[in-house]
Amino acid sequence: MQAIMNLLEKYVVPVAAKIGSIPWLVALRDSFIATLPITMAGSLATLLNALLSTYCTVGLDKFRQCRAADHHDRQHRIRWVFDHLRRLLLRNVGLSPR
């Protein structure tokens, strides 16, 4: 294991240091790091949308009543889910939901 570490320190670290000192590559790295939370939030929203539109009849009893596929029912399901998530979060932090 020590031989691998010595090999990496001898050959890879100098090349990585030179690449890490190029200003436009540093800016590119920093921009990817800055956009990562936004990308993750968008992917979670997409996942939630897919779960609500595909599996709306599975799980909760209230969803079983919403079998129509029109826009109004979908908005109602989404509003219902977020309302119950808000109540659950408020209950967990010790506040009472309105």
Buried (B, 14 or more C-beta within 10 A) or exposed (E): EEEEEEEEEEEEEEEEEEEEEEEEEEEEEEEEEEEEEEEEEEEEEEEBEEEBEEEBEEEBEEBEEBEEEEEEBBEBBBEBBEEEEEBEEEEEEEEEEE
